[in-house]
Amino acid sequence: MSPAQAAQAANVSRWTIMRAIKSADLQAFRDNKNQWRIKADDLNAWLSAQCAHTVQEEADAHLVH
């Protein structure tokens, strides 16, 4: 899927997807037209990691108070 399609599926902006690709947090590859492509499994793995990261940040924030 394209970054725009991935963004729609993940309910985030295309720029969020592009930042994740550039930082290598989200695996993607270039197709024969030199356009970014993202596999559904890779998007799901990235989303799972994002959810786990958010939950951990919230837990850490509660410990500070």
ROROZA-36786 format. One line per field, with one value per residue: chain; residue number from 0; y, x, z of N, C-alpha, C, O in turn. Coordinates in steps of 0.1 Angstrom, whole numbers. Example, Ala and Ser with C-alpha at 12.3 -4.5 7.8 and 13.67 -1.06 7.14 Angstrom:
cadena: [A:A]
num: [0:1]
n.Y: [-57:-22]
n.X: [132:128]
n.Z: [78:71]
ca.Y: [-45:-11]
ca.X: [123:137]
ca.Z: [78:71]
c.Y: [-33:0]
c.X: [132:129]
c.Z: [78:79]
o.Y: [-33:11]
o.X: [142:134]
o.Z: [85:80]
***
This chain:
cadena: [A:A:A:A:A:A:A:A:A:A:A:A:A:A:A:A:A:A:A:A:A:A:A:A:A:A:A:A:A:A:A:A:A:A:A:A:A:A:A:A:A:A:A:A:A:A:A:A:A:A:A:A:A:A:A:A:A:A:A:A:A:A:A:A:A]
num: [0:1:2:3:4:5:6:7:8:9:10:11:12:13:14:15:16:17:18:19:20:21:22:23:24:25:26:27:28:29:30:31:32:33:34:35:36:37:38:39:40:41:42:43:44:45:46:47:48:49:50:51:52:53:54:55:56:57:58:59:60:61:62:63:64]
n.Y: [-12:23:52:71:55:38:56:64:39:36:57:81:109:113:124:115:88:90:101:80:60:72:73:47:33:22:-3:-1:-1:7:7:-4:19:38:45:47:18:-1:-29:-47:-62:-51:-25:-31:-42:-19:-2:-17:-15:13:16:2:17:42:34:28:53:67:52:58:85:86:76:96:115]
n.X: [8:3:20:-1:-24:-17:-16:-43:-54:-42:-51:-37:-16:-2:23:32:35:55:76:80:89:113:128:132:115:93:90:95:95:108:90:90:84:96:82:71:62:43:40:12:15:39:30:11:27:42:22:14:37:37:14:21:43:30:13:33:45:24:21:46:43:23:36:54:39]
n.Z: [0:-4:11:17:17:38:59:60:68:93:106:109:99:66:67:92:87:67:82:100:82:72:95:99:115:105:82:48:12:-21:-51:-86:-98:-83:-60:-26:-9:14:33:46:69:80:85:105:125:131:141:164:179:183:199:222:230:235:257:276:279:291:315:327:330:350:371:378:390]
ca.Y: [0:36:59:77:44:34:67:63:27:37:69:91:117:108:128:106:76:93:102:66:54:79:70:33:27:15:-8:2:-3:14:-2:-2:33:45:50:39:8:-6:-42:-46:-68:-41:-14:-36:-43:-5:2:-24:-8:26:15:-2:29:52:29:29:67:70:46:65:98:84:73:108:123]
ca.X: [0:11:19:-14:-33:-13:-20:-57:-57:-37:-58:-26:-13:8:36:35:40:68:86:83:97:126:135:133:106:83:96:89:104:105:86:96:81:103:73:71:52:43:33:2:22:48:22:5:38:45:11:15:48:33:5:29:51:21:9:44:47:13:24:57:37:16:46:60:30]
ca.Z: [0:-5:24:19:21:52:68:62:75:106:112:111:87:56:72:103:80:61:93:105:71:72:108:99:125:97:70:35:1:-33:-62:-98:-102:-73:-50:-14:-7:27:35:57:81:85:91:118:135:135:149:177:186:187:210:233:234:241:270:285:283:300:328:332:334:362:382:382:399]
c.Y: [12:42:66:66:39:44:66:50:28:49:79:99:110:112:120:93:78:94:88:58:59:75:55:26:18:10:-5:0:5:4:2:12:43:52:41:30:2:-19:-41:-52:-58:-29:-19:-37:-29:0:-4:-18:6:26:11:9:39:47:30:43:71:64:54:79:97:82:86:116:117]
c.X: [9:11:6:-24:-30:-17:-35:-61:-53:-43:-47:-24:-3:21:41:41:53:79:90:92:112:134:137:125:96:90:88:99:99:101:93:93:88:93:73:60:54:35:23:8:31:41:16:15:42:34:11:26:45:23:12:37:42:17:21:46:36:16:35:52:30:25:53:52:30]
c.Z: [0:9:27:24:35:62:71:70:90:113:117:99:78:61:83:97:74:71:98:95:72:84:109:110:118:85:58:24:-11:-44:-75:-104:-92:-63:-38:-13:7:28:47:70:88:92:105:129:140:145:163:185:191:199:223:239:241:255:280:289:293:314:335:337:348:374:387:392:412]
o.Y: [12:38:66:69:36:40:67:51:23:51:85:96:101:104:117:88:70:90:86:51:52:74:50:14:8:18:-7:-1:9:-6:11:16:55:62:29:33:0:-19:-34:-46:-57:-24:-11:-34:-27:7:3:-16:10:34:16:11:45:55:34:46:79:71:56:84:106:86:87:123:121]
o.X: [20:3:2:-32:-39:-22:-40:-69:-60:-41:-49:-30:5:31:53:51:62:90:102:101:121:147:143:127:91:96:76:111:88:108:102:99:85:96:75:48:65:23:27:5:32:45:16:13:44:37:9:24:48:24:9:38:46:16:18:49:39:14:35:56:31:22:56:57:23]
o.Z: [4:18:39:33:43:73:82:79:99:125:127:88:83:60:85:102:75:68:101:98:72:83:119:113:123:77:58:27:-12:-45:-75:-114:-92:-57:-39:-17:12:23:57:81:100:102:114:140:152:155:173:197:202:208:233:251:251:264:291:301:302:324:347:348:356:385:399:401:421]
***
